Amino acid sequence: MIQSPRTPDEQSMLIAWQQHAYTKFALRDPEATLATMTENPHVLLVPSRTGGEGRKAVRDFYANAFFPNIPLDLELTPLSRLFGRSHLIEESMARFTHSMRMDWVLPGLEPTGRHVEFVLVSIVGLQEGKVAFERLYWDQATVLSQLGALNHSVARAGIDSAATLLQMTMGKKEALQAW
């Protein structure tokens, strides 16, 4: 279940995060996205080692790598959210069809046309109502296995973990409706 903000500071963090997400996924506008960030932000997608450090590098990442290469069917379903003093941690279900080259997630992997789903954890640092950093984590072996790029039982073991987590957090009925 998603934790609701309990304090004014938590509410401010959530609003800043939601504004940032809106500029990324609805507007897909690098300038609008940077306007939601501090003067020296960084973004790191840990499994793919992509992102940027500093305003220019973050802008270049969003403008050239991220925004042009977001699949049309990308879905992010928040599963849980935790607040700290200056951090927000959000656990989500990510789903998409690998219909285009996506070097920001899958460097060097040509489109497979396969559907993928996985758990995504975003750790977001906030300062004075703006995003200072984003660090994203996911199980890359599970993603590669679903795409047919990695065929090993260790990688395949996590394939259904995202669906299992969705069922555990939302309940079976809600999980089926969300799908």
N, C-alpha and C positions, 0 to 999 in steps of 0.2 A: 504494500500500500504506500502511496506517495505521502510523505510527511508534509504537512502544511506548515507554513511559517508561523512561529509562535510569538516572535518579538518584532518590533519595528525594524531592527537591523536585518533580521532574516527576511522580512517582507521586501526591504530595499534590495537585498542581494537577489532575491527571486525576480523582482522587476527588472533589474539590470541584466540578469541572465536571459530572461525571456525577450527583452528588447534586442539583445545580441543575437539570439537564435533567430528572431524574426528577420533581422537584416541579412543573416546568412542564408536562410532557407526560403523565405518568401521574396525578399527583395533581390537577393544575390548581388549585392552592391558593395564593392570593396570600400568605398569611401564611407558609406553609411555604417558598415561593420566597424571600420577603424574609429568612427565617432563614438562607438560604445566601449572603446578600449582606452587604457592608459597611454601615456606618451611613449613608454618603452615596453610593449607587450611581447609575449612569446606564445607560440602555439607549437605543440609537439604531439604528433600522432606516434606514439611509442613503437608499436609493432612494425610500422612502415618507415620509421625514422624520417618522416616528412613534416613540414611546417615551416616555421620561421622565427627568428629572434630579432627583435627591433621592429620599428614601425614599417620601414621600407620592405624588409623581408617578409613580414606578415602580410602586408598589402599584396606583394608579388605572389605569395602562396595562394591567397584567396582569389586574386584576379586571374592568375594563369594556370593554376593547378586544380584548385578546388571548385570554384563556381562553374567553369565550363564543363566539368566532368562529374556532375551529380546526376545519377540516373533519375529519370522521370518518375519511377515508381518507388523511390526511396521513402521508407517509412521509419520514423523514430517514435517508439512508444515508451514513455517514461514508466519505470517500474518502481523505483524508490528514489528518495532524495533526502540527503542529510545536510545539516547546516553546521558550520563551525564559526569561529569568530570572524574569519575573513575568507572562508572557503565554502563552496557549495559542491557537493558530490552527488552526481546524478547517475543512476543505473538505468539503462534503456535497452530495449529490444530494437535492433537495426535489421531492416529487411530491404532487399533490392534485387533486381535482376542485373547480372553482370553483362549489360548490353553495350557498354562502351569501355574504352580504356580509362582506368581510374588509378593513375600512378600515385595519388595521394593515399590510397588504401592498399593497392596491389601493384607496386612498382614493377614494370616490365611485363605484366601479364596481359596478354591480348584478351578481348572479350570472349567469354565462354557461352553466353546466352543462358547460363544456369541461374537459378534462384538461390539466394543465400540468406541466412538469418543467424544472428549472433548477439551476444550480450556485449554492450558497449558501456564502459564506465568513463565518465567525464569528471575530472577534478578541475574546478574552476576557482582561481584566486581573484578576489575582488578588492579594489581600493577606491574609496570615495565614490561609490556608485558606478564604477567602470570595471570592465574585465581586464585584469592584469596578465593573466595567463590561462591557457587551457591545456590540459594534458589528457589525452584519450588513450584508453587501453582496451584491447579485445584479444581474444584467442585466435591468433593468425593461423595456427595449424588447423583449427576447426574450419575457418573460412576457406583456406586453400583446399582442404579435403572436400568440402561441399562443391567446390568449383572444378574438381577433378585434377587439380594441380599437385596434390599430395595424396598418395595412396598408402597409408600406413595405419594399422589398427590404433595406434596411440592417438593419431590425429582424428580418426573417425569416432573415437570414444566421446568426443565433445559435441558431435553433430546435433544431437537432440537436447543438449543442455539448455539452450535458449528457450525452446518450447516448454521444457520442464519447468524452468524458472518462471516463465509467463503463467503457466498453470498454477504454480505454487503461490504467486503473488496476486493474481487476478481471479483465480478460481477457474475451473474447467469451462463453465458456461461462458464467462466473459472472455476467456482466452480464445475460444472458438469464434465468438462474435468479432473479436479484434482481428482475427486472421481473415 
